Amino acid sequence: MTKLRIEKALFFPTLGVGMEEALKRDTEAVHCAFEAFNRWLLDDWGFAYRERNLRRALHLDHGPRPRHRELEWALSNRTRASS
């Protein structure tokens, strides 16, 4: 990034679109899949490496409790908030 004079990069996961559709009839499974994806993303990449590579966690709109809990977790791990 430095060589290319790129100051920051934003990364938006697209995997969730397919997972949500495939599991739309099983909200528990889709929440588990998204939580697992978010944990992997944090473990492998982090959400704000050196404040240059910025990523956001996946979250769903299926029920307020799981969504709220996952958003709190994501924000506490420095993800970028968006809906």
KAWODA-V323181 format. One record per backbone hydrogen bond with DSSP energy under -0.5 kcal/mol. NH is the residue of the N-H (numbers start at 1). CO is the residue of the C=O. If there is no record, write none. Layout:
BEGIN
nh/co
NH/CO
NH/CO
END
This chain:
BEGIN
nh/co
5/2
6/1
7/5
9/52
11/54
13/11
17/14
18/14
18/15
19/15
20/16
21/17
22/18
23/19
24/21
26/23
30/26
31/27
32/28
33/29
34/30
35/31
36/32
37/33
38/34
39/35
40/36
41/37
42/38
43/39
44/40
45/41
46/41
49/53
51/48
52/49
53/49
54/9
54/52
55/47
55/53
56/11
63/61
67/63
68/64
69/65
70/66
71/67
72/68
73/69
74/70
75/71
76/72
77/73
77/74
78/75
79/74
80/55
END
